[in-house]
Amino acid sequence: MAKIRITQIKSRIGSPKDQKRTLDALGLTKMHKTVEHESTPSIEGMVRKVRHLVSVENNS
């Protein structure tokens, strides 16, 4: 499976509670933290929900 690298680029302050929980589920707890996940439909859905707070790189 392909891997994707997700980095939080904007603050979670002022975001709705469900978006904060999504960031927590992805493992993003601080600004500029980067995590790597498999590119599954569930992970892509979570990224889509917080796409305005994160940047995504394809890491094959």
All heavy atoms as TSV, in Angstrom:
chain	resi	resn	atom	element	x	y	z
A	1	MET	N	N	0.832	-1.195	0.000
A	1	MET	CA	C	0.000	0.000	0.000
A	1	MET	C	C	0.869	1.249	0.000
A	1	MET	O	O	1.963	1.253	0.547
A	1	MET	CB	C	-0.868	0.029	1.258
A	1	MET	CG	C	-2.111	-0.779	1.209
A	1	MET	SD	S	-3.451	0.322	1.628
A	1	MET	CE	C	-4.634	-0.136	0.449
A	2	ALA	N	N	0.331	2.283	-0.559
A	2	ALA	CA	C	1.041	3.560	-0.586
A	2	ALA	C	C	0.952	4.228	0.779
A	2	ALA	O	O	-0.033	4.072	1.499
A	2	ALA	CB	C	0.436	4.462	-1.652
A	3	LYS	N	N	1.978	4.944	1.120
A	3	LYS	CA	C	1.994	5.692	2.374
A	3	LYS	C	C	1.776	7.168	2.073
A	3	LYS	O	O	2.174	7.655	1.015
A	3	LYS	CB	C	3.333	5.514	3.071
A	3	LYS	CG	C	3.585	4.110	3.532
A	3	LYS	CD	C	3.942	4.124	4.960
A	3	LYS	CE	C	4.207	2.710	5.424
A	3	LYS	NZ	N	3.939	2.568	6.820
A	4	ILE	N	N	1.137	7.856	3.019
A	4	ILE	CA	C	1.009	9.302	2.901
A	4	ILE	C	C	1.578	9.933	4.155
A	4	ILE	O	O	1.524	9.352	5.246
A	4	ILE	CB	C	-0.455	9.754	2.669
A	4	ILE	CG1	C	-1.376	9.256	3.767
A	4	ILE	CG2	C	-0.947	9.332	1.320
A	4	ILE	CD1	C	-2.766	9.830	3.683
A	5	ARG	N	N	2.156	11.091	3.979
A	5	ARG	CA	C	2.744	11.846	5.078
A	5	ARG	C	C	1.854	13.064	5.333
A	5	ARG	O	O	1.615	13.858	4.437
A	5	ARG	CB	C	4.153	12.267	4.687
A	5	ARG	CG	C	4.920	12.937	5.762
A	5	ARG	CD	C	6.328	13.118	5.301
A	5	ARG	NE	N	7.058	11.976	5.814
A	5	ARG	CZ	C	8.361	11.915	5.866
A	5	ARG	NH1	N	9.087	12.873	5.373
A	5	ARG	NH2	N	8.961	10.883	6.389
A	6	ILE	N	N	1.366	13.186	6.566
A	6	ILE	CA	C	0.419	14.232	6.922
A	6	ILE	C	C	1.069	15.149	7.944
A	6	ILE	O	O	1.588	14.675	8.962
A	6	ILE	CB	C	-0.866	13.633	7.518
A	6	ILE	CG1	C	-1.429	12.562	6.595
A	6	ILE	CG2	C	-1.895	14.714	7.781
A	6	ILE	CD1	C	-2.405	11.634	7.256
A	7	THR	N	N	1.050	16.462	7.687
A	7	THR	CA	C	1.639	17.453	8.581
A	7	THR	C	C	0.580	18.479	8.943
A	7	THR	O	O	-0.101	19.004	8.071
A	7	THR	CB	C	2.818	18.171	7.898
A	7	THR	OG1	O	3.759	17.203	7.451
A	7	THR	CG2	C	3.493	19.142	8.858
A	8	GLN	N	N	0.457	18.766	10.244
A	8	GLN	CA	C	-0.479	19.800	10.682
A	8	GLN	C	C	0.169	21.153	10.453
A	8	GLN	O	O	1.246	21.428	10.967
A	8	GLN	CB	C	-0.835	19.623	12.158
A	8	GLN	CG	C	-1.863	20.625	12.629
A	8	GLN	CD	C	-2.246	20.441	14.081
A	8	GLN	OE1	O	-1.916	19.437	14.701
A	8	GLN	NE2	N	-2.935	21.413	14.615
A	9	ILE	N	N	-0.496	22.020	9.665
A	9	ILE	CA	C	0.098	23.312	9.324
A	9	ILE	C	C	-0.658	24.485	9.927
A	9	ILE	O	O	-0.166	25.604	9.905
A	9	ILE	CB	C	0.184	23.491	7.794
A	9	ILE	CG1	C	-1.184	23.349	7.156
A	9	ILE	CG2	C	1.178	22.527	7.200
A	9	ILE	CD1	C	-1.238	23.774	5.715
A	10	LYS	N	N	-1.872	24.243	10.430
A	10	LYS	CA	C	-2.648	25.313	11.050
A	10	LYS	C	C	-3.106	24.874	12.427
A	10	LYS	O	O	-3.247	23.687	12.708
A	10	LYS	CB	C	-3.859	25.684	10.196
A	10	LYS	CG	C	-3.486	26.417	8.938
A	10	LYS	CD	C	-4.682	27.100	8.352
A	10	LYS	CE	C	-4.228	27.951	7.179
A	10	LYS	NZ	N	-5.309	28.729	6.637
A	11	SER	N	N	-3.388	25.847	13.266
A	11	SER	CA	C	-3.787	25.579	14.641
A	11	SER	C	C	-5.178	24.981	14.716
A	11	SER	O	O	-6.054	25.296	13.917
A	11	SER	CB	C	-3.743	26.874	15.447
A	11	SER	OG	O	-4.218	26.651	16.752
A	12	ARG	N	N	-5.382	24.142	15.710
A	12	ARG	CA	C	-6.674	23.533	15.938
A	12	ARG	C	C	-7.563	24.397	16.822
A	12	ARG	O	O	-8.734	24.086	17.028
A	12	ARG	CB	C	-6.482	22.160	16.564
A	12	ARG	CG	C	-5.848	22.262	17.938
A	12	ARG	CD	C	-5.268	20.989	18.458
A	12	ARG	NE	N	-6.249	19.969	18.628
A	12	ARG	CZ	C	-5.979	18.678	18.632
A	12	ARG	NH1	N	-4.746	18.265	18.495
A	12	ARG	NH2	N	-6.919	17.799	18.797
A	13	ILE	N	N	-7.036	25.493	17.344
A	13	ILE	CA	C	-7.804	26.382	18.207
A	13	ILE	C	C	-8.959	26.972	17.397
A	13	ILE	O	O	-8.774	27.474	16.293
A	13	ILE	CB	C	-6.924	27.500	18.779
A	13	ILE	CG1	C	-5.850	26.917	19.671
A	13	ILE	CG2	C	-7.764	28.523	19.533
A	13	ILE	CD1	C	-4.836	27.925	20.167
A	14	GLY	N	N	-10.150	26.897	17.944
A	14	GLY	CA	C	-11.325	27.437	17.276
A	14	GLY	C	C	-11.996	26.461	16.326
A	14	GLY	O	O	-13.046	26.773	15.769
A	15	SER	N	N	-11.398	25.291	16.140
A	15	SER	CA	C	-12.004	24.282	15.265
A	15	SER	C	C	-13.096	23.539	16.025
A	15	SER	O	O	-13.040	23.413	17.246
A	15	SER	CB	C	-10.952	23.268	14.815
A	15	SER	OG	O	-9.975	23.892	14.039
A	16	PRO	N	N	-14.092	23.023	15.319
A	16	PRO	CA	C	-15.134	22.227	15.970
A	16	PRO	C	C	-14.545	20.986	16.645
A	16	PRO	O	O	-13.479	20.488	16.256
A	16	PRO	CB	C	-16.060	21.822	14.825
A	16	PRO	CG	C	-15.793	22.805	13.748
A	16	PRO	CD	C	-14.358	23.209	13.896
A	17	LYS	N	N	-15.251	20.483	17.635
A	17	LYS	CA	C	-14.769	19.352	18.426
A	17	LYS	C	C	-14.524	18.109	17.575
A	17	LYS	O	O	-13.561	17.371	17.804
A	17	LYS	CB	C	-15.778	19.035	19.525
A	17	LYS	CG	C	-15.238	18.150	20.606
A	17	LYS	CD	C	-16.256	17.970	21.716
A	17	LYS	CE	C	-16.047	19.077	22.727
A	17	LYS	NZ	N	-16.822	18.842	23.960
A	18	ASP	N	N	-15.364	17.867	16.557
A	18	ASP	CA	C	-15.174	16.683	15.729
A	18	ASP	C	C	-13.888	16.764	14.913
A	18	ASP	O	O	-13.233	15.742	14.681
A	18	ASP	CB	C	-16.384	16.439	14.830
A	18	ASP	CG	C	-16.660	17.567	13.866
A	18	ASP	OD1	O	-16.366	18.728	14.210
A	18	ASP	OD2	O	-17.177	17.307	12.765
A	19	GLN	N	N	-13.496	17.960	14.486
A	19	GLN	CA	C	-12.234	18.114	13.760
A	19	GLN	C	C	-11.042	17.913	14.692
A	19	GLN	O	O	-10.023	17.336	14.300
A	19	GLN	CB	C	-12.171	19.471	13.080
A	19	GLN	CG	C	-13.147	19.592	11.941
A	19	GLN	CD	C	-13.145	20.961	11.296
A	19	GLN	OE1	O	-12.369	21.839	11.663
A	19	GLN	NE2	N	-14.024	21.146	10.329
A	20	LYS	N	N	-11.154	18.367	15.930
A	20	LYS	CA	C	-10.080	18.143	16.909
A	20	LYS	C	C	-9.916	16.656	17.173
A	20	LYS	O	O	-8.790	16.149	17.259
A	20	LYS	CB	C	-10.390	18.881	18.209
A	20	LYS	CG	C	-10.295	20.386	18.075
A	20	LYS	CD	C	-10.632	21.071	19.379
A	20	LYS	CE	C	-10.634	22.574	19.212
A	20	LYS	NZ	N	-10.959	23.281	20.449
A	21	ARG	N	N	-11.032	15.939	17.274
A	21	ARG	CA	C	-10.961	14.493	17.488
A	21	ARG	C	C	-10.355	13.778	16.283
A	21	ARG	O	O	-9.629	12.797	16.425
A	21	ARG	CB	C	-12.357	13.939	17.764
A	21	ARG	CG	C	-12.887	14.314	19.115
A	21	ARG	CD	C	-14.175	13.554	19.381
A	21	ARG	NE	N	-14.872	14.154	20.484
A	21	ARG	CZ	C	-16.178	14.400	20.509
A	21	ARG	NH1	N	-16.929	14.102	19.471
A	21	ARG	NH2	N	-16.740	14.936	21.559
A	22	THR	N	N	-10.648	14.279	15.095
A	22	THR	CA	C	-10.070	13.694	13.881
A	22	THR	C	C	-8.558	13.881	13.871
A	22	THR	O	O	-7.813	12.951	13.538
A	22	THR	CB	C	-10.706	14.317	12.626
A	22	THR	OG1	O	-12.109	14.116	12.663
A	22	THR	CG2	C	-10.147	13.694	11.366
A	23	LEU	N	N	-8.085	15.070	14.245
A	23	LEU	CA	C	-6.645	15.298	14.327
A	23	LEU	C	C	-6.010	14.368	15.350
A	23	LEU	O	O	-4.930	13.809	15.118
A	23	LEU	CB	C	-6.349	16.760	14.687
A	23	LEU	CG	C	-6.606	17.791	13.591
A	23	LEU	CD1	C	-6.453	19.196	14.154
A	23	LEU	CD2	C	-5.682	17.585	12.411
A	24	ASP	N	N	-6.669	14.182	16.494
A	24	ASP	CA	C	-6.161	13.263	17.512
A	24	ASP	C	C	-6.086	11.840	16.964
A	24	ASP	O	O	-5.106	11.123	17.202
A	24	ASP	CB	C	-7.042	13.289	18.757
A	24	ASP	CG	C	-6.905	14.581	19.544
A	24	ASP	OD1	O	-5.877	15.276	19.384
A	24	ASP	OD2	O	-7.824	14.893	20.316
A	25	ALA	N	N	-7.107	11.415	16.230
A	25	ALA	CA	C	-7.136	10.068	15.668
A	25	ALA	C	C	-6.019	9.863	14.647
A	25	ALA	O	O	-5.489	8.756	14.516
A	25	ALA	CB	C	-8.490	9.802	15.023
A	26	LEU	N	N	-5.659	10.932	13.955
A	26	LEU	CA	C	-4.548	10.843	12.994
A	26	LEU	C	C	-3.187	10.881	13.696
A	26	LEU	O	O	-2.172	10.581	13.084
A	26	LEU	CB	C	-4.634	11.993	11.984
A	26	LEU	CG	C	-5.741	11.887	10.941
A	26	LEU	CD1	C	-5.876	13.202	10.181
A	26	LEU	CD2	C	-5.460	10.749	9.984
A	27	GLY	N	N	-3.166	11.263	14.964
A	27	GLY	CA	C	-1.908	11.346	15.705
A	27	GLY	C	C	-1.286	12.720	15.662
A	27	GLY	O	O	-0.108	12.875	15.995
A	28	LEU	N	N	-2.056	13.717	15.261
A	28	LEU	CA	C	-1.537	15.087	15.166
A	28	LEU	C	C	-1.965	15.868	16.405
A	28	LEU	O	O	-3.128	16.206	16.564
A	28	LEU	CB	C	-2.062	15.761	13.900
A	28	LEU	CG	C	-1.616	15.102	12.606
A	28	LEU	CD1	C	-2.383	15.662	11.439
A	28	LEU	CD2	C	-0.133	15.260	12.409
A	29	THR	N	N	-1.018	16.133	17.292
A	29	THR	CA	C	-1.336	16.803	18.547
A	29	THR	C	C	-0.733	18.191	18.640
A	29	THR	O	O	-1.145	18.964	19.491
A	29	THR	CB	C	-0.834	15.968	19.730
A	29	THR	OG1	O	0.561	15.719	19.560
A	29	THR	CG2	C	-1.576	14.640	19.799
A	30	LYS	N	N	0.234	18.503	17.795
A	30	LYS	CA	C	0.899	19.807	17.837
A	30	LYS	C	C	1.110	20.328	16.425
A	30	LYS	O	O	1.113	19.569	15.457
A	30	LYS	CB	C	2.268	19.693	18.507
A	30	LYS	CG	C	2.218	19.307	19.958
A	30	LYS	CD	C	3.614	19.291	20.527
A	30	LYS	CE	C	3.573	18.992	22.001
A	30	LYS	NZ	N	4.898	19.028	22.595
A	31	MET	N	N	1.325	21.617	16.337
A	31	MET	CA	C	1.620	22.245	15.047
A	31	MET	C	C	2.929	21.676	14.477
A	31	MET	O	O	3.864	21.397	15.231
A	31	MET	CB	C	1.782	23.754	15.218
A	31	MET	CG	C	0.497	24.478	15.524
A	31	MET	SD	S	-0.400	24.856	14.046
A	31	MET	CE	C	0.751	25.893	13.205
A	32	HIS	N	N	2.989	21.516	13.183
A	32	HIS	CA	C	4.161	21.073	12.424
A	32	HIS	C	C	4.593	19.649	12.758
A	32	HIS	O	O	5.708	19.254	12.423
A	32	HIS	CB	C	5.336	22.042	12.607
A	32	HIS	CG	C	4.973	23.455	12.262
A	32	HIS	ND1	N	4.671	23.853	10.984
A	32	HIS	CD2	C	4.810	24.546	13.043
A	32	HIS	CE1	C	4.368	25.139	10.989
A	32	HIS	NE2	N	4.428	25.587	12.235
A	33	LYS	N	N	3.725	18.882	13.413
A	33	LYS	CA	C	4.016	17.479	13.648
A	33	LYS	C	C	3.650	16.702	12.390
A	33	LYS	O	O	2.653	16.990	11.737
A	33	LYS	CB	C	3.220	16.959	14.838
A	33	LYS	CG	C	3.550	15.530	15.188
A	33	LYS	CD	C	2.917	15.094	16.476
A	33	LYS	CE	C	3.340	13.667	16.760
A	33	LYS	NZ	N	2.748	13.181	18.000
A	34	THR	N	N	4.466	15.728	12.048
A	34	THR	CA	C	4.253	14.922	10.853
A	34	THR	C	C	4.064	13.468	11.247
A	34	THR	O	O	4.794	12.944	12.085
A	34	THR	CB	C	5.462	15.047	9.905
A	34	THR	OG1	O	5.623	16.420	9.558
A	34	THR	CG2	C	5.250	14.246	8.643
A	35	VAL	N	N	3.067	12.832	10.650
A	35	VAL	CA	C	2.827	11.405	10.862
A	35	VAL	C	C	2.716	10.729	9.502
A	35	VAL	O	O	2.452	11.371	8.491
A	35	VAL	CB	C	1.542	11.145	11.682
A	35	VAL	CG1	C	1.685	11.645	13.093
A	35	VAL	CG2	C	0.332	11.755	11.023
A	36	GLU	N	N	2.944	9.419	9.496
A	36	GLU	CA	C	2.870	8.644	8.268
A	36	GLU	C	C	1.829	7.554	8.439
A	36	GLU	O	O	1.825	6.855	9.459
A	36	GLU	CB	C	4.237	8.030	7.970
A	36	GLU	CG	C	4.526	7.895	6.512
A	36	GLU	CD	C	5.968	7.525	6.257
A	36	GLU	OE1	O	6.803	8.438	6.210
A	36	GLU	OE2	O	6.223	6.320	6.118
A	37	HIS	N	N	0.921	7.426	7.483
A	37	HIS	CA	C	-0.136	6.423	7.531
A	37	HIS	C	C	-0.243	5.739	6.182
A	37	HIS	O	O	0.164	6.289	5.159
A	37	HIS	CB	C	-1.496	7.077	7.840
A	37	HIS	CG	C	-1.659	7.532	9.246
A	37	HIS	ND1	N	-1.836	6.669	10.287
A	37	HIS	CD2	C	-1.669	8.774	9.786
A	37	HIS	CE1	C	-1.969	7.348	11.408
A	37	HIS	NE2	N	-1.856	8.641	11.122
A	38	GLU	N	N	-0.826	4.538	6.193
A	38	GLU	CA	C	-1.182	3.858	4.954
A	38	GLU	C	C	-2.316	4.647	4.293
A	38	GLU	O	O	-3.160	5.224	4.976
A	38	GLU	CB	C	-1.669	2.440	5.242
A	38	GLU	CG	C	-0.611	1.526	5.810
A	38	GLU	CD	C	0.408	1.076	4.792
A	38	GLU	OE1	O	0.071	1.035	3.593
A	38	GLU	OE2	O	1.534	0.775	5.190
A	39	SER	N	N	-2.331	4.657	2.992
A	39	SER	CA	C	-3.361	5.388	2.255
A	39	SER	C	C	-4.599	4.501	2.088
A	39	SER	O	O	-4.824	3.901	1.048
A	39	SER	CB	C	-2.824	5.812	0.891
A	39	SER	OG	O	-3.802	6.535	0.205
A	40	THR	N	N	-5.414	4.432	3.149
A	40	THR	CA	C	-6.649	3.659	3.125
A	40	THR	C	C	-7.829	4.613	2.979
A	40	THR	O	O	-7.697	5.806	3.258
A	40	THR	CB	C	-6.808	2.838	4.416
A	40	THR	OG1	O	-6.889	3.741	5.519
A	40	THR	CG2	C	-5.640	1.887	4.618
A	41	PRO	N	N	-8.978	4.119	2.580
A	41	PRO	CA	C	-10.142	4.999	2.451
A	41	PRO	C	C	-10.519	5.699	3.754
A	41	PRO	O	O	-10.930	6.856	3.738
A	41	PRO	CB	C	-11.257	4.053	1.993
A	41	PRO	CG	C	-10.545	2.947	1.300
A	41	PRO	CD	C	-9.254	2.774	2.038
A	42	SER	N	N	-10.356	5.040	4.889
A	42	SER	CA	C	-10.721	5.674	6.155
A	42	SER	C	C	-9.764	6.812	6.502
A	42	SER	O	O	-10.197	7.881	6.965
A	42	SER	CB	C	-10.748	4.647	7.289
A	42	SER	OG	O	-9.482	4.058	7.459
A	43	ILE	N	N	-8.475	6.623	6.258
A	43	ILE	CA	C	-7.492	7.682	6.522
A	43	ILE	C	C	-7.722	8.844	5.561
A	43	ILE	O	O	-7.684	10.007	5.959
A	43	ILE	CB	C	-6.052	7.149	6.393
A	43	ILE	CG1	C	-5.767	6.109	7.476
A	43	ILE	CG2	C	-5.042	8.281	6.443
A	43	ILE	CD1	C	-5.727	6.659	8.893
A	44	GLU	N	N	-7.990	8.542	4.298
A	44	GLU	CA	C	-8.242	9.606	3.322
A	44	GLU	C	C	-9.489	10.406	3.681
A	44	GLU	O	O	-9.531	11.616	3.492
A	44	GLU	CB	C	-8.357	9.013	1.922
A	44	GLU	CG	C	-7.033	8.511	1.391
A	44	GLU	CD	C	-7.152	7.836	0.043
A	44	GLU	OE1	O	-8.222	7.967	-0.600
A	44	GLU	OE2	O	-6.189	7.177	-0.369
A	45	GLY	N	N	-10.513	9.740	4.231
A	45	GLY	CA	C	-11.712	10.439	4.672
A	45	GLY	C	C	-11.416	11.370	5.834
A	45	GLY	O	O	-11.937	12.490	5.897
A	46	MET	N	N	-10.584	10.923	6.766
A	46	MET	CA	C	-10.207	11.783	7.890
A	46	MET	C	C	-9.413	12.993	7.412
A	46	MET	O	O	-9.634	14.112	7.876
A	46	MET	CB	C	-9.408	10.998	8.926
A	46	MET	CG	C	-10.238	10.046	9.735
A	46	MET	SD	S	-9.378	9.399	11.169
A	46	MET	CE	C	-8.455	8.072	10.449
A	47	VAL	N	N	-8.514	12.763	6.471
A	47	VAL	CA	C	-7.711	13.865	5.932
A	47	VAL	C	C	-8.615	14.859	5.212
A	47	VAL	O	O	-8.445	16.074	5.337
A	47	VAL	CB	C	-6.611	13.327	4.991
A	47	VAL	CG1	C	-5.962	14.451	4.212
A	47	VAL	CG2	C	-5.569	12.559	5.782
A	48	ARG	N	N	-9.595	14.355	4.476
A	48	ARG	CA	C	-10.522	15.231	3.763
A	48	ARG	C	C	-11.300	16.122	4.733
A	48	ARG	O	O	-11.598	17.274	4.445
A	48	ARG	CB	C	-11.477	14.381	2.925
A	48	ARG	CG	C	-12.039	15.103	1.740
A	48	ARG	CD	C	-12.816	14.175	0.802
A	48	ARG	NE	N	-11.991	13.067	0.312
A	48	ARG	CZ	C	-12.286	11.779	0.515
A	48	ARG	NH1	N	-13.353	11.415	1.167
A	48	ARG	NH2	N	-11.492	10.846	0.031
A	49	LYS	N	N	-11.610	15.590	5.905
A	49	LYS	CA	C	-12.381	16.345	6.896
A	49	LYS	C	C	-11.586	17.522	7.461
A	49	LYS	O	O	-12.152	18.551	7.805
A	49	LYS	CB	C	-12.807	15.412	8.027
A	49	LYS	CG	C	-13.694	16.055	9.037
A	49	LYS	CD	C	-14.326	15.029	9.932
A	49	LYS	CE	C	-15.380	15.698	10.763
A	49	LYS	NZ	N	-16.453	14.795	11.102
A	50	VAL	N	N	-10.262	17.380	7.567
A	50	VAL	CA	C	-9.424	18.441	8.147
A	50	VAL	C	C	-8.424	18.978	7.131
A	50	VAL	O	O	-7.352	19.458	7.485
A	50	VAL	CB	C	-8.695	17.939	9.419
A	50	VAL	CG1	C	-9.677	17.648	10.530
A	50	VAL	CG2	C	-7.843	16.721	9.118
A	51	ARG	N	N	-8.780	18.927	5.856
A	51	ARG	CA	C	-7.841	19.308	4.798
A	51	ARG	C	C	-7.374	20.750	4.894
A	51	ARG	O	O	-6.321	21.095	4.382
A	51	ARG	CB	C	-8.425	19.026	3.429
A	51	ARG	CG	C	-9.648	19.840	3.078
A	51	ARG	CD	C	-10.208	19.438	1.710
A	51	ARG	NE	N	-11.463	20.108	1.454
A	51	ARG	CZ	C	-12.659	19.580	1.685
A	51	ARG	NH1	N	-12.741	18.365	2.194
A	51	ARG	NH2	N	-13.755	20.248	1.436
A	52	HIS	N	N	-8.137	21.622	5.542
A	52	HIS	CA	C	-7.756	23.019	5.692
A	52	HIS	C	C	-6.740	23.213	6.822
A	52	HIS	O	O	-6.167	24.286	6.951
A	52	HIS	CB	C	-8.995	23.879	5.936
A	52	HIS	CG	C	-9.763	23.479	7.143
A	52	HIS	ND1	N	-10.526	22.325	7.185
A	52	HIS	CD2	C	-9.871	24.056	8.352
A	52	HIS	CE1	C	-11.083	22.230	8.387
A	52	HIS	NE2	N	-10.700	23.263	9.112
A	53	LEU	N	N	-6.483	22.169	7.617
A	53	LEU	CA	C	-5.543	22.257	8.733
A	53	LEU	C	C	-4.251	21.481	8.484
A	53	LEU	O	O	-3.301	21.623	9.244
A	53	LEU	CB	C	-6.185	21.705	10.017
A	53	LEU	CG	C	-7.464	22.393	10.494
A	53	LEU	CD1	C	-8.045	21.632	11.685
A	53	LEU	CD2	C	-7.195	23.819	10.861
A	54	VAL	N	N	-4.211	20.666	7.443
A	54	VAL	CA	C	-3.073	19.783	7.211
A	54	VAL	C	C	-2.552	19.904	5.783
A	54	VAL	O	O	-3.242	20.412	4.892
A	54	VAL	CB	C	-3.434	18.308	7.479
A	54	VAL	CG1	C	-3.856	18.109	8.919
A	54	VAL	CG2	C	-4.508	17.809	6.548
A	55	SER	N	N	-1.333	19.433	5.584
A	55	SER	CA	C	-0.806	19.259	4.229
A	55	SER	C	C	-0.454	17.783	4.079
A	55	SER	O	O	-0.060	17.125	5.040
A	55	SER	CB	C	0.427	20.125	3.982
A	55	SER	OG	O	1.532	19.641	4.693
A	56	VAL	N	N	-0.611	17.278	2.871
A	56	VAL	CA	C	-0.439	15.838	2.614
A	56	VAL	C	C	0.567	15.653	1.489
A	56	VAL	O	O	0.516	16.334	0.467
A	56	VAL	CB	C	-1.785	15.196	2.225
A	56	VAL	CG1	C	-1.606	13.712	1.971
A	56	VAL	CG2	C	-2.818	15.435	3.306
A	57	GLU	N	N	1.493	14.709	1.698
A	57	GLU	CA	C	2.470	14.341	0.670
A	57	GLU	C	C	2.340	12.844	0.403
A	57	GLU	O	O	2.202	12.063	1.341
A	57	GLU	CB	C	3.896	14.600	1.150
A	57	GLU	CG	C	4.212	16.024	1.509
A	57	GLU	CD	C	5.579	16.126	2.155
A	57	GLU	OE1	O	6.406	15.198	2.010
A	57	GLU	OE2	O	5.824	17.140	2.809
A	58	ASN	N	N	2.385	12.460	-0.856
A	58	ASN	CA	C	2.409	11.044	-1.196
A	58	ASN	C	C	3.821	10.525	-0.978
A	58	ASN	O	O	4.781	11.119	-1.426
A	58	ASN	CB	C	1.978	10.809	-2.644
A	58	ASN	CG	C	0.511	11.064	-2.824
A	58	ASN	OD1	O	-0.271	10.879	-1.906
A	58	ASN	ND2	N	0.125	11.483	-4.012
A	59	ASN	N	N	3.914	9.423	-0.286
A	59	ASN	CA	C	5.208	8.828	0.044
A	59	ASN	C	C	5.194	7.377	-0.408
A	59	ASN	O	O	4.856	6.495	0.354
A	59	ASN	CB	C	5.422	8.935	1.560
A	59	ASN	CG	C	6.833	9.245	1.912
A	59	ASN	OD1	O	7.593	9.686	1.068
A	59	ASN	ND2	N	7.179	9.036	3.143
A	60	SER	N	N	5.520	7.115	-1.641
A	60	SER	CA	C	5.402	5.757	-2.186
A	60	SER	C	C	6.424	4.830	-1.637
A	60	SER	O	O	7.498	5.040	-1.343
A	60	SER	CB	C	5.517	5.792	-3.688
A	60	SER	OG	O	4.482	6.600	-4.201
